[in-house]
Amino acid sequence: MLTPISLSDEVNEPKISFPRRPRTIAETGLTMSYIADLVVRALYVIGELTGQELSDHLTLSYEGVLDQSIRYLRKEQLAEVKGSEGISERSYRYQVTQKGVERARELGERTQYLGPAPVPLETYTEMIKQQSIHGLTIDEQALREAFAHLILSSSLIQQVGPAVNSGRSLFLYGHAGNGKTSIAEAIARLFSETIFVPHAVIVDGQIIKVFDIIHHKEVPLPASENALADQRWVHTRRPIVVTGGELNMDSLDLIYNPLSKYYEAPLQMKANGGLFFIDDFGRQQMRPQDLLNRWIVPLEKRIDFLTLHTGKKIEIPFDQLIIFSTNLDPKDLVDEAFLRRIRYKVEVGNPTPTQYREIMRRVCKDKGIPYSDDGLKYLLTEQYARRGLELRSVHPRDLMDQLVDTARFLNIRPTMSHELLDAACRSYFVEL
């Protein structure tokens, strides 16, 4: 059950509600027997613990929750008081009895999970709805500020803006080196809001570990709010999950560890409430059609179905902006029927000569190289025209890196001289 606390001090950030620290076993959404099992496992694996230490480790209140479970364990002779570090019950030191050791070993055959208590799947689903990415609204000014470091046409920005606000799907395509990844990264920076992610979820008696320090960046709560919050949830920035050619079908389903006997959430579940960026689409070790067919239902219904190792299917939210980026022609990757399901398709084309000049000017400023219109004219007429090259947004950065390396080797000042530009092009472009 969610008892909301509003957390919002920023003008553009919607109020996000999260559950208060449960004061009773019923409010945890868990059974007393399950919580008692968590206590037994903790005492068996870690050793003697005080009531407060158990509370910290399991992220559950002592009064009203753990105390009830410990009394049950003592009554059943599964745990006992070893000593005390104070006068209150939470300062008592507890340990498992021999009967408790046997119980803990039985539990270990089911799962080796030991950490913050999980939240029920139903509670997780409700929370995702409360902090849905569909509640975000990005205006043109915010988008232009996010893209200020990039040289993009107004028409492209006008296309990307509605796609971000849709919170659904965006297909970026075009030649390599024109900034598709940079655009996706800039979009990700727009997600400055925070949400709450559970350490773990429990469904049908199975544990799914959700919080991941790689994808979820924790944001500490103020002390006054932290004291009220359910510690089974982590206050984080909206997640940004990035994957590329390494993506495979297994990473899109529950990952069961037969040794630890619990699950790792798939990437799309970790991305809920945020952004899921699939770079270099079409280069994965599977057919693009197989990957996209996997997401036909999630993209349309905003729910996903995962399979437990028992064979049971569970329903989870699919709430994220998903961005596909590819250097390949979309028509060569997927059929028209699937492209219809991708709401927004944006081509990131080659820069115009004017845009290329501005990119070169910024790169030179950043690298401490005096910009020269004469040098740029020479580069475009003597190198690009002669070689039959197309302009790419990434070329100025790469060519100036080559130029600086050459100048350092020759022990001269880096400039856009004809000689250094020729040397940079010889080492960067493939001679045909």
Beta strands, then each sheet from edge to edge (+ up, - down):
strand 1: 6-7
strand 2: 16-17
strand 3: 49-50
strand 4: 79-84
strand 5: 92-96
strand 6: 119-120
strand 7: 169-173
strand 8: 194-198
strand 9: 200-203
strand 10: 206-209
strand 11: 233-237
strand 12: 240-243
strand 13: 255-257
strand 14: 262-264
strand 15: 275-278
strand 16: 303-307
strand 17: 313-317
strand 18: 321-326
strand 19: 344-347
sheet 1: 1+ 2-
sheet 2: 3+ 5- 4+
sheet 3: 6+ 9+ 10- 14- 13+
sheet 4: 12+ 15+ 18+ 7+ 19+
sheet 5: 8+ 11-
sheet 6: 16+ 17-
end
